[in-house]
Structures are given as C-alpha cells and as structure tokens.
Amino acid sequence: MGTTVRRRTGRRRDDDDDDGATPSTTTGIERAREGATAQRDRMSRRSVVVRMVRWFVVMWAIVLTWGEYVEHARAQKQCSWPEMAHSTRVMVIADPQLVDEYTYKALKKDSLSLTFVEAICDAYMRRALVAAKKRFAPDHYVFLGDLFGQGARRDGPDWDRNRARVDAVFDWTRDGVASTNANYHTIPGNHDIGYSEVVRNHPRILDRHEEWYGASNYVERIGGVDFVGINAMVLDGHGESANATWAFIDTLGGGKGKPSPPRVLLTHLPLPNPSQQCGPNRNSGVIPGRYRGRPKEVVYQDYLTKESANRMLTAIKPHLILSGHDHDQCEVTHK
C-alpha cells in the first residue's frame, strides 16, 4: 500500500515577510512614538514655564529689595548732619498720609484688597522711619501735618482704627490717651481735621486730634530755638478755633526790645503764591483756593492768603519756615 507524503511549500510569514510586523503592530508602535514625542514636548514647555517663573521671582525680589531697602539707604546717604560740638538734631516729616479707601477709591472699605494695600503701605512707611532713625539718630521729630489719609471724615471705631495705625507706624507710644513721646511735635493738616469750614462746623474733630496728638498751637524750645506750631488750617476762616489761633499768634508779637531765641515757624499750609506759578520743575498745576458761604469759608486751599501770612509773619518774625501740604515742587521767591 503506497504512502502519500504531502509537503507544505508555503513560506512562514514570521520568518520570511520583509516588513516583519502586522498592520496592528505597526499602528501601536507609531502611537507609542507619538506619545513619547508629545510627552517630551510637554516637559519642554513645562521647563520653559518653570524657568520664566523663576526669572520673574528673581526679578521681583530684586525690584522689591531695591525699592524697600536700597533706595532708602541710597537717598539717606545724600544727607548728613553738620559737624557741631554741641547740637540738637531735629527730623522733619511732612504729609505721611497713611492710605485708606479714600486714597484708592476702587478698593472697597473692609475688603481684603484694601487691608493688603494698607498693610504694605504701612510697612513701607515704618521701614523708612526706622531706617532714618537708625542712620540719623534725631533727638526730636517734627510732623508737619496730614498723619491720616482722611481723619477728618471718620468717627468712632473707624477713626480709632486709623489712629492706631498712625501710632503703630510712627511708634507713637502712649499712657492711655496721653502721648509719652516728649520728643514728638506735630501740627494738624487738612487730612487730619479738614479746612476751616469743617473745623467751624465740626469742632469735635479738632478737639479729638488735640486730645491724642497735642495742642495745635504751641511754642516748644528745642536746642535753644523756639519751634512755633500754628494751626494754619483755620487762619483764613472764621469761628472759635480761628479766633483762638489768632489770639495765640498775637501774643507772640509782644515783648519788643527784649532778646528772644530764634524762631522756626511750623505751618501745614505754605506761604502765599499770588502768581500761581511754581517754576520749571513742577509736575502738576497749582489748584486755586475754593470758598463758599457767607462769611466765606475755605473749602480747599494750597496756600495761605497774603493777608493772613503777613499778619502771622509780622507777629512771629521767624528765622525759618517749615511747611507741608503741597506734594509737588514749587519755587517761589518771597519779598
């Protein structure tokens, strides 16, 4: 019986095919390659973002350090006390005006954004004062008004909160209400008590300020010099406070022929500027005074009137006048 032998002559596909892979296997490899490429791209983009964030943080830290620390030191190095065997050092601070919702009206009262801004600005102001104290070691401090952002518009707990901010920033220590800083001297500004119209109609605002920060009209002898503080906010106004201030000024004009120490006059409002011109370095226009009512009361003023200034200068006869209020540069020659 014969035997039939059958042989398989077909090729083995896994050994002899040129491409070496099925269509499904090829698709899987391509997908893996694409996935790896995409992952590398994502990592590359992430790396760029991380580098950008790092550079931003570094630049932010440099700018912050410069503005918060270096700039104070750089500016203060340009100042120095004169060399004297026996001297009394007096630091003068004008218009700190701690910011509030009236400063940044877009920030709502009691909002987190306003709280943050107030904290940043208070810290900046305190660092400036601490740096100046450390470098110059003054014996006395004279504030030319406007401690508050808008103290005249506040009452009750709202005013108390902002008063506490002022005390904390400037290290104003107290025994109850009374100040224990015997070397602190201040005069009121319009942001503290308002202009003459406000003071006449709301005398409690001035009383409150004097209760916490001392008399608004005074003479303090410092290092053999009489520092004469005047409540300039009421000089061009009417009413009890204006009359009391003028009565105080008139008492300083007596004693003719008697020797007296040199005087430094402290006023928040500067002397008159009849031409309303301030020289080439001014960045903003001069704002004319505004009045209303009968008799006329001051609603706003940048400078004292000529009549009030002449009467005050005739009585006090100062050797030096220090004033604040106008935050821009103004060059005026007084004759």
Secondary structure, 3 states (H helix, E strand, C coil): CCCCCCCCCCCCHHHHCCCCCCHHHHHHHHHHHHHHHHHHHHHHHHHHHHHHHHHHHHHHHHHHHHHHHHHHHHHHCCCCCCCCCCCCCEEEECCCCCCCCCCCCCCCCCCHHHHHHHHHHHHHHHHHHHHHHHHHCCCEEEECCCCCCCHHHCCHHHHHHHHHHHHHHCCCCEECCEECCCCEEECCCHHHHCCHHHHHHCHHHHHHHHHHHCCCCEEEEECCEEEEECCHHHCCCCCHHHHHHHHHHHHCCCCCCCCCCCEEEEECCCCCCCCCCCCCCCCCCCCCCEEECCCCEEEECCCCCHHHHHHHHHHHCCCEEEECCCCCCCCCCCC
